[in-house]
Amino acid sequence: MSNEVSARLASRLVTLDAADVPASTLHAARRCLIDAVGCAAAGQAHPATSMALRWAELTFPAGSSGVWFSERCLSPVGAAYVNATATSILDLDDGHRVAAGHPGAAIIPAVLAEAQQRNSSLQEMLLAIVAGYEVGVACASMRSAAAQATVATGRWSAIGVAAAVAKLRGFDATRTQHALTIAESHAPNLLAADHSGFRGGDLKEGIPWSVIAGFSAAGLAEVGMRGYDSSFSNPGMYRDWGDASSNPGRFFIDTTYFKRYACCRWMHSAVDAAIDLIRELPHDAVVRGISIETFTRAATLPNQPCPVDLISAQFSVPFAVAVGVMLGADALLQLDLDALIADPRIVELAEKVHVKVDDQLDAMYPLKVPARVHLDSTRGVVSKLVISPVGDFDNPLPDQSLLEKATRLSERNEVRLPAHFLEALLAGNCPSQELFEALNSVVESR
């Protein structure tokens, strides 16, 4: 095997064994699994999930992999595509700071769909999830500045999916290398996503389509198709990897972040700060205006005070901050846009939120997503700086909070995910067959 980066990534993937993965990392993988399932439960009711299902039933009809919270079974790629849509559509899914994107919504549906067909064990699934995060996040983290014209996840999550599927299928190093390089070439470009500001469409970051690209890359490599060995050595796309492809003794999944709010992660520091500040004020205080200093990516989101649709709401700092100030954190767990827009207080306050770039805060991105909030009220001005929002790896969401998030989302959406099942899964005491049976239970609204 050559010394190309793709060969080194493949070698690390093939040699990764369960004995190499500490208990804390397996626990992190179970946290990611639970969070993805909870997000998917919430995403069932979104029209994009229904549309994805209708198309997948026509295109990928045969198979034994379950569409979550339904009695339908499709091929692994079809089921994973639908489940990835449900997991990602509300912008509640996990993410990674160095990747500036969301590995779990692609990798976890892919692993579970492939594993269900193969009757894999929970431990085999967890190892594949760790592997997928490891390769996908590594590739995302090494993108050159020029390659970050789009930070949309689908550009690199396809590689993570290919890695995870290759691991489950037991590929050798050569087939693994070609699966990764084919995925790199076939991943969606997503330039239109950033250009449009994610407005006016249901495609968002291309995560579901990256699942198809990753599965097809693994399948093509399995039958002998070759990718370009030098895919990850292109200086127009990637920085000099050095030893980054080996990442010894560390796993990217350990530093995954989790969300409390159904909106872009770039906005969470501002929301956290605003909610904390309103709690400090007397009850009779009236908010007159809010000024937010943050980094460029957050300041240049569409930021519509009155979003035209749910996805636009997910990318509006003023709207999310106004919801948090007026209604609290719980209203942001799953946005009810019609009800929120109907509340005149929210849009009125959102129009008084002003967002600008602070150079010092801008320099912290992408490793941090900071915001400084100044809240002007009839009882004075209060200010707060948040560097790491709740859920970041250095400000973590506790296990119990993560379980509560999944439980609340499932209950709100009439999905059968009882707390005792989620607790057993978090502890690693859930056989894979029980997991699949729980995920294939029927949601009332379908």
VENBELPE-V54511 format. One record per pair of residues at least 24 apart in sequence whose C-alpha atoms are under 8 Angstrom apart, sorted by sequence separation. I is the first residue (numbers start at 1). J is the second residue. D is the distance in Angstrom with one decimal. If there is no record, write none. Layout:
BEGIN
I/J/D
I/J/D
END
This chain:
BEGIN
135/159/7.1
136/160/3.9
159/183/5.2
313/337/7.7
322/346/5.5
56/81/7.6
84/109/5.7
107/132/6.2
135/160/5.5
136/161/7.7
158/183/5.7
159/184/6.0
188/213/7.9
310/335/7.7
322/347/7.4
416/441/6.8
56/82/7.1
80/106/8.0
83/109/5.8
84/110/7.9
107/133/7.3
134/160/7.5
158/184/7.2
187/213/5.8
415/441/7.9
416/442/7.7
132/159/7.9
133/160/6.0
136/163/7.8
186/213/5.9
187/214/7.7
310/337/6.2
319/346/7.3
322/349/5.7
415/442/7.2
416/443/7.2
40/68/7.9
41/69/7.5
81/109/7.7
132/160/4.3
135/163/6.7
156/184/7.1
159/187/7.8
309/337/7.5
319/347/7.0
322/350/5.2
415/443/5.0
52/81/7.4
53/82/5.6
80/109/4.9
81/110/7.8
104/133/7.6
131/160/7.7
132/161/5.9
155/184/7.8
158/187/5.8
321/350/7.3
414/443/6.0
415/444/7.2
52/82/5.5
79/109/7.9
80/110/4.9
103/133/6.2
132/162/7.6
183/213/6.1
413/443/7.7
414/444/6.0
132/163/5.2
156/187/7.0
183/214/5.4
186/217/7.6
266/297/7.4
267/298/6.4
319/350/5.1
322/353/7.9
414/445/7.6
80/112/7.7
131/163/6.6
132/164/4.4
155/187/5.4
266/298/5.5
318/350/4.7
49/82/6.3
52/85/7.1
77/110/7.2
80/113/5.6
103/136/7.1
131/164/5.8
154/187/6.7
155/188/5.7
183/216/7.9
318/351/7.1
49/83/7.9
76/110/7.3
79/113/6.2
103/137/7.2
154/188/6.2
155/189/6.0
183/217/5.1
318/352/8.0
128/163/7.9
129/164/6.1
154/189/7.8
155/190/7.1
179/214/7.9
182/217/5.3
183/218/7.9
306/341/7.0
318/353/5.3
49/85/5.7
77/113/7.2
128/164/4.8
131/167/7.4
154/190/7.4
318/354/7.3
48/85/7.1
49/86/5.4
76/113/4.7
77/114/7.8
128/165/7.3
180/217/7.2
318/355/7.8
48/86/7.8
76/114/5.3
99/137/5.4
152/190/6.6
179/217/5.0
180/218/7.8
317/355/7.8
98/137/7.3
99/138/7.6
128/167/5.7
178/217/7.8
179/218/4.7
182/221/7.7
46/86/7.6
49/89/7.9
100/140/7.7
128/168/6.2
150/190/6.9
178/218/8.0
179/219/7.8
48/89/7.4
76/117/7.1
96/137/7.5
99/140/4.8
150/191/5.8
152/193/7.4
179/220/7.3
306/347/5.8
43/85/7.7
44/86/5.6
98/140/7.5
99/141/4.9
149/191/7.3
152/194/7.4
176/218/7.7
179/221/5.1
185/227/7.8
305/347/6.1
40/83/6.7
43/86/4.3
46/89/7.6
98/141/5.3
125/168/7.5
150/193/7.8
151/194/7.8
178/221/5.6
179/222/7.9
40/84/7.7
42/86/7.5
43/87/6.0
124/168/7.2
150/194/5.9
182/226/7.2
306/350/7.6
40/85/8.0
41/86/7.4
42/87/7.9
43/88/7.5
149/194/7.9
176/221/7.4
182/227/4.7
305/350/5.0
40/86/4.6
41/87/7.6
43/89/6.2
175/221/5.5
181/227/4.9
182/228/7.2
185/231/7.7
275/321/7.9
305/351/5.4
39/86/7.3
40/87/3.9
43/90/6.2
66/113/6.9
175/222/6.3
178/225/7.3
179/226/8.0
180/227/7.8
181/228/5.8
184/231/7.0
270/317/7.6
274/321/6.5
278/325/6.3
39/87/5.0
40/88/7.4
42/90/7.6
65/113/5.2
178/226/5.3
179/227/7.3
181/229/6.6
267/315/8.0
38/87/8.0
39/88/7.3
65/114/7.2
158/207/8.0
161/210/7.8
175/224/7.5
178/227/4.9
267/316/7.9
271/320/6.7
275/324/5.8
37/87/7.1
66/116/7.8
101/151/7.1
103/153/7.5
107/157/7.3
111/161/7.8
157/207/6.9
161/211/6.2
165/215/7.0
177/227/7.9
178/228/7.5
181/231/5.9
263/313/7.4
264/314/5.7
267/317/5.7
271/321/5.0
274/324/7.2
275/325/5.4
36/87/6.0
39/90/7.6
65/116/5.7
100/151/6.6
101/152/6.8
102/153/6.0
106/157/6.3
110/161/6.4
114/165/7.0
154/205/5.7
155/206/7.8
171/222/7.8
178/229/7.4
181/232/7.8
263/314/4.1
264/315/5.7
270/321/6.9
274/325/6.3
64/116/7.2
65/117/5.8
101/153/5.1
106/158/7.6
153/205/5.5
154/206/4.7
158/210/4.4
162/214/4.3
166/218/6.1
177/229/7.5
262/314/6.6
263/315/6.3
39/92/6.0
64/117/5.7
100/153/7.7
107/160/6.4
111/164/6.4
115/168/7.2
152/205/4.8
153/206/6.8
154/207/4.7
157/210/6.1
158/211/5.7
161/214/4.9
162/215/5.9
165/218/6.7
267/320/7.8
271/324/6.4
275/328/6.6
39/93/6.1
63/117/7.7
103/157/6.0
107/161/5.0
110/164/7.8
111/165/6.5
114/168/7.6
152/206/7.2
153/207/6.3
154/208/7.8
156/210/7.9
157/211/7.5
158/212/7.7
160/214/7.4
161/215/6.8
275/329/7.4
102/157/7.8
106/161/6.6
110/165/7.3
154/209/7.2
155/210/7.3
158/213/5.7
159/214/6.0
162/217/6.2
163/218/8.0
154/210/5.1
158/214/4.4
162/218/5.4
299/355/5.8
36/93/6.2
103/160/7.5
107/164/7.0
111/168/7.8
157/214/7.9
263/320/7.6
299/356/5.7
35/93/7.0
36/94/7.4
299/357/6.1
35/94/7.2
289/349/7.3
296/356/7.9
292/353/7.4
294/355/7.3
295/356/7.9
296/357/5.5
32/94/7.1
287/349/8.0
290/352/6.3
291/353/5.9
292/354/6.0
293/355/6.0
294/356/6.4
295/357/5.3
296/358/7.9
289/352/5.0
290/353/4.7
291/354/4.9
292/355/4.7
293/356/5.1
294/357/5.1
295/358/6.1
288/352/7.4
289/353/6.1
290/354/6.3
291/355/6.1
292/356/6.3
293/357/5.5
294/358/5.5
295/359/7.2
293/358/5.4
295/361/5.5
296/362/6.0
294/361/5.8
295/362/3.9
36/104/6.5
261/329/7.3
293/361/7.9
294/362/6.6
295/363/7.6
36/105/6.3
260/329/7.8
263/332/7.8
295/364/7.9
262/332/5.8
295/365/6.9
33/104/7.7
261/332/4.9
262/333/5.4
32/104/6.7
36/108/7.1
260/332/7.5
261/333/4.7
262/334/5.7
260/333/5.9
261/334/7.2
262/335/6.6
295/369/7.2
33/108/6.5
294/369/7.8
295/370/7.0
334/409/7.8
294/370/6.0
295/371/7.4
294/371/4.4
293/371/5.6
294/372/6.4
292/371/6.7
293/372/5.1
292/372/5.7
293/373/6.5
292/373/4.6
291/373/5.9
292/374/6.4
290/373/7.0
291/374/5.1
290/374/5.7
291/375/6.6
290/375/4.7
289/375/6.3
290/376/6.0
288/375/7.9
289/376/5.2
287/375/7.1
288/376/5.5
289/377/7.1
147/236/6.8
287/376/5.9
288/377/5.1
146/236/6.7
147/237/4.9
287/377/4.2
288/378/7.0
144/235/7.4
146/237/6.8
147/238/7.2
286/377/5.3
287/378/6.6
144/236/6.9
285/377/6.1
286/378/5.4
139/232/7.9
144/237/5.3
285/378/5.5
286/379/7.5
143/237/5.7
144/238/4.6
285/379/5.5
143/238/4.3
144/239/5.0
30/126/7.1
142/238/5.5
143/239/6.0
29/126/6.0
142/239/5.5
282/379/7.6
142/240/7.7
273/371/7.8
277/375/7.2
281/379/7.4
142/241/6.7
273/372/7.4
274/373/6.4
26/126/6.5
29/129/6.7
269/369/6.8
270/370/7.6
273/373/6.3
26/127/7.7
29/130/6.5
106/207/5.8
110/211/6.6
269/370/5.7
270/371/5.2
274/375/7.3
105/207/7.0
106/208/6.5
267/369/7.9
269/371/5.4
270/372/6.8
266/369/5.7
270/373/6.3
26/130/7.7
106/210/7.1
107/211/7.5
197/301/6.6
265/369/7.8
18/123/7.9
25/130/7.8
106/211/5.8
110/215/7.9
197/302/5.9
277/382/6.7
21/127/7.9
138/244/7.4
277/383/7.1
138/245/6.9
204/311/7.9
277/384/7.1
18/127/6.4
200/309/7.9
202/311/7.6
17/127/7.7
274/384/7.9
273/384/5.8
199/311/6.8
200/312/7.9
273/385/6.7
89/202/7.9
198/311/7.2
199/312/5.7
273/386/6.1
138/252/7.8
198/312/7.1
272/386/7.4
16/131/7.7
89/204/7.6
137/252/6.8
270/386/7.2
134/251/6.3
198/315/7.9
269/386/5.4
272/389/6.5
13/131/6.4
134/252/5.5
269/387/6.8
272/390/7.5
88/207/7.2
133/252/6.5
134/253/6.8
269/388/6.6
133/253/5.9
269/389/4.8
130/251/7.5
268/389/5.9
13/135/7.9
85/207/7.4
84/207/6.9
85/208/5.4
130/253/6.3
84/208/5.1
9/135/7.0
82/208/7.3
81/208/5.1
84/211/7.6
80/208/7.8
81/209/6.9
81/211/6.1
260/390/7.7
80/211/6.9
81/212/6.6
259/390/7.7
260/391/7.4
259/391/5.9
258/391/4.7
77/211/7.2
78/212/8.0
257/391/5.3
258/392/6.6
77/212/6.1
257/392/4.5
256/392/7.2
257/393/5.6
255/392/7.7
256/393/6.3
77/215/6.3
255/393/5.0
258/396/7.9
254/393/7.9
257/396/7.4
258/397/6.9
260/405/7.6
13/163/7.4
14/167/7.0
13/167/7.2
48/202/6.4
14/170/7.9
14/171/7.3
14/172/6.5
14/173/6.0
96/255/7.0
97/256/7.6
96/256/4.9
97/257/7.5
95/256/5.8
96/257/5.8
11/173/5.8
14/176/7.6
94/256/6.8
95/257/5.3
10/173/5.5
13/176/7.9
94/257/5.7
95/258/6.6
10/174/7.5
94/258/4.7
93/258/7.0
94/259/6.4
7/173/7.5
10/176/5.5
92/258/8.0
93/259/6.7
7/174/7.8
10/177/5.0
92/259/5.8
9/177/7.4
92/260/7.3
92/261/6.4
7/177/5.7
10/180/7.7
92/262/4.7
6/177/5.8
91/262/5.1
92/263/6.7
90/262/5.9
91/263/5.3
1/174/7.5
90/263/7.4
91/264/6.4
6/180/7.2
6/181/6.9
90/311/7.7
7/229/7.5
6/229/6.1
35/258/7.8
91/314/7.0
6/230/6.9
29/253/6.8
90/314/7.8
4/229/6.6
5/230/7.3
6/231/7.1
28/253/6.5
29/254/7.9
4/230/6.2
6/232/6.2
25/251/7.2
28/254/5.7
5/232/6.0
4/232/8.0
5/233/6.5
25/253/7.0
4/233/7.3
25/254/5.8
24/254/7.8
12/246/6.6
5/241/7.5
9/245/5.7
8/245/6.4
9/246/7.1
8/246/7.1
5/245/6.8
92/333/7.8
90/334/7.5
100/366/6.5
98/366/6.4
97/366/6.2
98/367/5.9
97/367/5.4
97/368/7.1
42/334/7.5
122/428/7.9
122/430/7.6
122/431/6.2
121/431/7.0
122/432/5.0
121/432/5.5
120/432/7.2
119/432/7.8
119/433/7.9
116/436/7.1
69/415/6.9
35/402/6.9
38/405/7.2
39/406/7.1
42/409/5.5
31/399/7.6
34/402/7.9
35/403/7.9
38/406/4.1
41/409/6.4
42/410/6.5
45/413/7.6
72/440/7.9
34/403/7.5
37/406/7.3
38/407/7.1
41/410/5.4
44/413/7.7
69/438/7.9
70/439/7.9
71/440/5.9
35/405/7.8
39/409/7.2
42/412/7.6
66/436/7.6
69/439/5.4
70/440/5.3
71/441/6.8
31/402/7.5
35/406/6.2
38/409/6.0
42/413/6.0
68/439/4.9
69/440/4.8
70/441/5.8
71/442/6.3
34/406/6.9
38/410/6.2
41/413/6.6
67/439/8.0
68/440/5.1
69/441/4.9
70/442/4.5
66/439/7.6
67/440/6.7
68/441/7.4
69/442/4.7
70/443/6.3
41/415/6.4
66/440/6.0
69/443/5.2
70/446/7.3
34/422/6.9
34/425/7.6
34/426/7.3
30/425/7.0
31/426/6.4
30/426/5.5
30/428/7.4
27/426/7.0
27/427/7.7
45/445/7.7
27/428/7.9
END
